[in-house]
Amino acid sequence: MDNKKRLRLIRTLLLMIVFICLILMIRECHLSVSHRAKQDELKEKLQSEYAGAEDGDKGAEKDAERKYIVGREIEAALKAVLEAVYSGSAAEVKNIWTDNRENQKEREKEPVILEKYADLYEENPDLTGWLSIEGMKIDYPVMQCEDDEYYLHHDFYGNEDKYGCLYVRERADVDTPGTNFIIYGHNMRDGSMFGDLDLYKDEAFFEEHSVISFDTLYEERTYEIVAVFLSRVYREDEEVFKYYDFYDAHTPEEFQDFYENIKSMSLYDTKVTAKYGDTFITLSTCAYHVEDGRLVVVAKRVE
């Protein structure tokens, strides 16, 4: 093959490579824009619901609905009591009244979903909370279902999506006061999902963004960052500290082991301390310092 043909072939190959790269870049841009649009839609729904709750329209509507239901229940109970009275059964009257009071107590114990999340929860009952950090892209719903891998590859609406969702594993108990629960998310190149967590490697950035907001479906919570560190996923037989296995401290010793490990591994001193009885939220995403690396941010609940 002469030089001209060789150069022509090389030029053709280079043009093909450039063309393929352009297609991949356009595809990535399209996916990124599409992802942002879907997240913006969710946030708009959340803000719309929240605004409606503040106006009192939906709150009043739901209050009226609850009063109607309770009224019907009371009416049914009174009817049953009157029928029992007419039948002359004092024991039956007492049982009906007791049962009604017990049912009422049980209903009062049931938590009420915050107004701003009610509509989103109706759309997808896998919703378990909402995570946001002021001044960052992190402002997303947090999901939970029986399949721990599902929301790695699906969006809020159940569509396949490489961005996935932020999620907690099925074993995590977000609502009750366990010691710790872990939120997972992809480290995306465009900074979405947990792509921004890399910024916490810089202590100066941490000082400006040390507070994390996480709402469960039932209450608003605030957390302060205790530690930022690099770790990895270990083999099951390796006897090392595995932050991703820690959910609850049943003794002060278990708590201290977790706390001392995260503080000693932290990239810098956050000057935030914790004691037995405190509860945590842990944010975990991929890192590339080692194979199966992880970047981890642990924060303590303060409100």
C-alpha positions in Angstrom: 0.0 0.0 0.0 1.5 3.4 -1.0 1.7 6.4 1.3 -1.3 8.2 -0.3 -3.6 5.2 0.3 -2.3 4.8 3.8 -2.9 8.4 4.6 -6.4 8.2 3.1 -7.2 5.2 5.2 -5.9 6.9 8.3 -7.9 10.0 7.6 -11.0 8.0 7.0 -10.5 6.1 10.3 -9.9 9.3 12.2 -13.1 10.9 10.7 -15.1 7.8 11.8 -13.7 8.0 15.3 -14.5 11.7 15.5 -18.0 11.0 14.2 -18.6 8.2 16.7 -17.3 10.4 19.5 -19.7 13.2 18.5 -22.6 10.8 18.5 -21.7 9.6 22.0 -21.3 13.2 23.2 -24.6 14.2 21.8 -26.2 11.1 23.4 -24.7 11.9 26.8 -25.9 15.5 26.5 -29.4 14.4 25.6 -29.5 12.0 28.6 -28.2 14.7 30.9 -30.7 17.3 29.7 -33.5 14.7 29.9 -32.5 13.7 33.4 -32.5 17.3 34.6 -35.9 17.9 33.0 -37.4 14.9 34.9 -35.8 16.1 38.2 -37.1 19.6 37.6 -40.6 18.2 37.0 -40.4 16.3 40.4 -39.3 19.5 42.2 -42.0 21.5 40.5 -44.6 19.0 41.7 -43.1 19.2 45.2 -43.1 23.0 45.3 -46.6 23.1 43.9 -47.9 20.7 46.5 -46.0 22.7 49.2 -47.5 26.0 48.0 -50.9 24.5 48.0 -50.4 23.2 51.6 -49.3 26.7 52.7 -52.4 28.3 51.1 -54.5 25.9 53.1 -56.6 24.7 50.2 -55.5 21.1 50.2 -55.0 21.0 53.9 -58.6 22.2 54.4 -59.8 19.7 51.9 -58.0 16.8 53.5 -59.2 18.0 57.0 -62.8 18.0 55.8 -62.3 14.5 54.3 -60.9 13.2 57.6 -63.7 14.8 59.6 -66.2 13.2 57.3 -64.7 9.8 57.7 -64.4 10.2 61.5 -68.0 11.4 61.6 -69.2 8.4 59.7 -67.3 6.1 62.0 -68.8 7.8 65.1 -72.3 7.6 63.5 -71.8 3.8 62.9 -70.5 3.3 66.5 -73.5 5.2 68.0 -75.9 3.2 65.8 -74.4 -0.1 67.0 -74.5 1.1 70.6 -78.2 2.1 70.3 -79.1 -1.2 68.7 -77.3 -3.0 71.6 -79.2 -0.8 74.1 -82.5 -1.6 72.6 -81.6 -5.3 72.6 -80.9 -5.0 76.3 -77.3 -6.3 76.2 -75.2 -4.2 78.6 -72.1 -6.3 77.9 -72.5 -5.8 74.2 -72.8 -2.0 74.7 -69.6 -2.0 76.7 -67.7 -4.1 74.1 -68.7 -1.9 71.2 -67.7 1.3 73.1 -64.4 -0.2 74.2 -63.6 -1.4 70.7 -64.4 2.0 69.2 -62.1 3.7 71.7 -59.2 1.3 71.0 -59.7 1.8 67.2 -59.6 5.6 67.7 -56.3 5.3 69.7 -54.7 3.2 67.0 -55.7 5.8 64.3 -54.2 8.6 66.4 -50.9 6.7 66.5 -50.6 6.4 62.7 -48.2 9.0 61.3 -49.5 11.5 58.8 -47.6 12.1 55.5 -46.3 15.7 55.2 -48.6 17.6 52.8 -45.8 18.4 50.3 -45.1 14.7 49.7 -48.6 13.4 49.5 -49.1 13.6 45.8 -45.6 12.2 44.9 -46.2 9.3 47.3 -49.5 8.6 45.6 -47.6 8.4 42.3 -44.9 6.1 43.7 -45.2 4.6 47.2 -41.5 3.6 47.0 -40.8 7.3 47.9 -39.3 7.3 51.4 -37.9 10.8 51.7 -36.2 13.8 50.1 -32.5 14.8 50.3 -31.2 18.3 49.6 -28.0 20.3 50.3 -28.2 24.0 49.9 -25.9 25.4 47.2 -25.5 22.0 45.5 -27.2 20.0 42.8 -28.3 17.4 45.4 -32.1 17.9 45.7 -33.7 14.6 45.0 -36.3 12.1 46.2 -35.0 9.0 48.0 -36.5 5.7 47.2 -36.8 2.3 48.9 -38.1 -1.1 47.7 -37.5 -4.8 48.2 -35.1 -5.0 45.3 -31.9 -3.2 46.4 -30.6 -2.9 42.8 -33.8 -1.6 41.3 -33.3 2.2 41.7 -29.7 1.9 40.5 -31.1 1.7 37.0 -34.6 3.2 37.2 -36.0 6.7 37.6 -38.8 7.8 39.9 -41.4 6.7 37.4 -40.0 3.2 36.9 -38.4 3.9 33.5 -34.9 2.4 32.9 -32.4 5.2 33.4 -28.6 5.0 33.9 -28.9 7.9 36.4 -31.1 5.9 38.6 -32.4 7.4 41.9 -31.0 8.0 45.3 -32.1 5.1 47.4 -31.8 3.3 50.7 -31.6 -0.5 51.0 -34.6 -2.5 52.0 -33.1 -3.2 55.5 -32.8 0.5 56.3 -35.4 1.9 58.7 -35.7 5.6 57.8 -38.6 6.5 60.0 -37.7 4.9 63.4 -34.8 6.2 65.4 -32.1 3.7 64.4 -28.5 4.7 64.7 -27.7 5.1 61.0 -29.1 4.6 57.5 -27.2 4.9 54.2 -28.3 6.6 51.1 -26.7 5.4 47.8 -26.5 7.3 44.5 -24.4 7.3 41.3 -21.4 9.5 41.0 -22.4 11.0 37.6 -19.9 13.0 35.5 -22.3 15.9 35.0 -22.5 16.4 38.7 -26.0 15.1 39.1 -27.2 12.6 41.7 -24.1 12.2 44.0 -21.7 13.6 41.5 -21.3 16.7 43.7 -20.1 14.7 46.7 -16.6 14.9 45.3 -16.6 18.5 46.3 -16.5 17.5 50.0 -12.9 16.4 49.5 -12.1 20.1 49.9 -12.3 21.3 53.5 -13.1 24.8 52.4 -16.1 23.6 50.5 -17.3 21.6 53.5 -17.2 24.7 55.7 -19.6 26.4 53.4 -21.9 23.4 53.0 -21.9 21.5 56.3 -25.6 21.1 56.7 -27.7 18.4 55.0 -31.5 18.4 54.9 -33.4 15.1 54.8 -37.1 14.8 55.1 -38.8 11.5 55.7 -42.4 11.3 54.6 -43.5 12.3 58.1 -41.0 14.8 59.4 -38.3 17.3 58.3 -34.8 16.7 59.6 -31.5 18.5 59.6 -28.0 16.9 59.8 -24.5 18.3 60.3 -21.5 16.6 58.7 -19.3 14.6 61.1 -16.8 13.0 58.7 -15.8 12.7 55.0 -13.7 9.8 54.0 -12.6 7.4 51.2 -13.3 3.7 51.6 -14.1 0.7 49.4 -16.3 -2.4 49.2 -14.4 -5.3 50.9 -14.7 -9.0 50.5 -17.0 -10.6 53.1 -14.1 -12.5 54.8 -12.0 -9.3 55.3 -12.0 -8.3 58.9 -12.0 -4.5 58.5 -14.3 -1.6 59.2 -17.2 -1.7 56.7 -19.2 1.5 57.1 -22.0 0.0 54.8 -22.8 -2.7 57.4 -23.5 -0.3 60.2 -27.2 0.5 60.8 -27.7 0.2 64.5 -25.6 0.4 67.7 -27.1 -1.8 70.4 -24.4 -0.9 72.9 -22.1 2.1 73.6 -19.2 -0.1 72.5 -20.7 -0.6 69.0 -21.4 3.1 68.7 -17.9 4.0 69.7 -16.3 1.6 67.3 -18.3 3.2 64.4 -17.6 6.7 65.6 -13.9 6.3 66.1 -13.5 4.7 62.7 -15.2 7.4 60.8 -13.4 10.2 62.6 -10.0 8.5 62.1 -10.7 8.0 58.4 -12.0 11.5 57.8 -10.0 13.6 55.3 -10.1 16.5 57.8 -11.4 17.4 61.2 -15.0 18.7 60.9 -15.0 19.6 64.6 -18.4 18.1 64.9 -18.6 15.5 67.7 -21.2 12.8 68.5 -22.2 10.7 71.5 -24.0 7.4 72.1 -27.7 8.0 71.3 -27.1 10.3 68.4 -28.3 9.2 65.0 -26.7 9.5 61.6 -27.3 9.7 57.9 -24.6 8.3 55.5 -24.2 9.3 51.9 -22.3 6.8 49.7 -21.1 7.0 46.1 -18.5 5.5 43.9 -14.9 6.8 44.0 -12.0 5.9 41.8 -8.9 6.0 44.1 -9.0 2.1 44.3 -11.0 -0.7 42.8 -14.6 -0.6 44.2 -13.7 2.7 45.9 -16.3 4.7 47.7 -16.6 8.3 48.9 -18.6 8.6 52.1 -20.2 11.5 53.9 -21.6 10.9 57.5 -23.7 13.5 59.2 -25.4 13.7 62.6 -29.0 14.7 63.2 -29.3 18.0 65.0 -33.0 18.7 64.4 
